[in-house]
Amino acid sequence: MLRLKDLKFNRCFDFNDIPRDLFEQLKDRSSDEIDRIYKYGFIFATSPFTLLYTLVDKDNNVQGVLWASINIVEAVLFVVTLSVYKEYQSFDGNTLMKVMDFLRNLSIKEDIRPQKICFFSKHSDISSDHEKIHLKHSDKILMEIPYEPINDYVKV
């Protein structure tokens, strides 16, 4: 039986080392977005505030990816992407617990150490399994507005 706990995190500095299908299996990633990840990924990967890790099995085969970024101004570690092949996924909170434990134990300089970990989710419910890792709804709400002007808006 394949288990998430058998995978280990390896620091990665090149998005080309990450199988594309790990991004493709994410429902909220379009192929254009994935193309941009591979085209411009080297910019992210070389930033000291980018945490890019592959999750590998005992044979060093990539089975997952964790991409996070430290926002030093707001003292937030933001998880950009977490994707693990289906055979390693768990729906009882274990995946999140493993990732949160890993992120909390990273060696990050004290003066830029994040105060919280944030990520986007399409699921608004919080289960008892998620409560175990103290997951809660953020006090901030994501708002979005189209970049291109829309003809029916009122100019001020």
N, C-alpha and C positions, 0 to 999 in steps of 0.2 A: 504494500500500500504506500502511495506517495503522500508525504506529509510536509507541510510548510516548515515545520520545525527542523527538518533535515536540510533545509537550504541555508546557505551562508551568504552574507553581504560582501561583495567585492567592489571597491571603489573603481569607478569607470571615468575615463576622460574623453571618450569618443562615442558619440551616438551611433556610429556605424558598427560598433560592437554589440548593439542591441537589436535583436530580431524585430523587423518591422511589424510582424503580426502581433507583438505585444501591445503596440499602439493601436493597431487595426481592431483588436477585440474590444477596445473601449468604445462604448456607444456614443459618447459625446465628442469623439475626435473624427473630423472629416479627413478625407485623403489629402486635401489641400493643406490642412494643418500639419499632417504627418510629413508631407513633402517639405514644408518649411522647417520642421524639426531637423530633418536630415540635411537640409541645405545650410541652415544657419546654426545648427547645434554646436559647432565648434566655438561659437561666441559664448554660448551659455556654459559649455563644459570647461572653458578656461577661466571662468570667473571664480574668485576665491569664495564667493557666497553661494555657489551652486554645489549641491550635494547630489551627485549622480552615482547610483549603485546598481549593480546587477545582482540578482539573487541566483546563485549557482548551486547545482547539485554536486554530489561527491566526485563526478567526472568533469567538473568545471563547465558543464553545459548551462547556458543561460536559460533560466526558467521564469524569470521575472525582472522587473525594473522598478526602481524607486528614484524619483527625481524630485528634489526639494530645493528650496531657495531660502536663504536667510535675509529677511528685511531688517537691517540693523536699526533703522529709524524707529520702527514700531515694535522692535524686539519680538518679531514673529518668525517662526519657521513655517513656511508655506509649502505644503506638499502639492506639487504640480501634477505628478502622475504616479500612480501605484497600479501596476498591472502584473498579475501572476497567471501563468497558464491554468486553465480550469481544473486540471487534475490536482493542483496544489491549493486551490481556493477553499476557504472555509466560510461558512455563513453564520458562525456563532461568535464572531468578534475576535477569533484567534488571529486572523490576518492583521487586523488593526492593532491588536495587542503586541504582536511580534514587532511590527514596524514602529510603533510608539516607543516600546522598550529600547529598540535599536537607536532611534533618534535621540531619546533622552540620555543615552549613555555615550553619545559621541563626545569627543574631546573638542570643545569649542571654547575659545578664549572667553574669560569671565565677562569682559566689558562688552562683548557682542552676543553673549549667550541669550537665546530667545526665552521669553517668558511664557509663550504658548505656541502650540502647534495648530495650524489651520489647514483646511482643505475644502474643496467643493464636493458636494454630493447631490445626487438627484433624489435621494431618499430623505424625506423629512422626518421620518419616525426614528425614535431612539429606543432601542430594545434594552432589556435588562443586561444583555451581554455587553452592549455599548456603554452602559452606565458603569460597568466594572472598570473601564479605563477613564472614567470621568468625562465622557463625551457629552457635550451640551451644545445647544444652539448658540450661535455667536450673537454678540450684542450689536454687531454691525450687519447691515443688510446690503447685499450686492444689488446695485442698480445699474442699468445699462441704457445707453442712448445710442442710436445709430451714428456712426462717424459722418456719413454723408448726410447733408441736409434733406429733410423731407418737405415736400412742397406745402403741406397743410399746417405747418407749425406757425405760430404767431411770432413775428419779429418784435423785439422790444426796443 
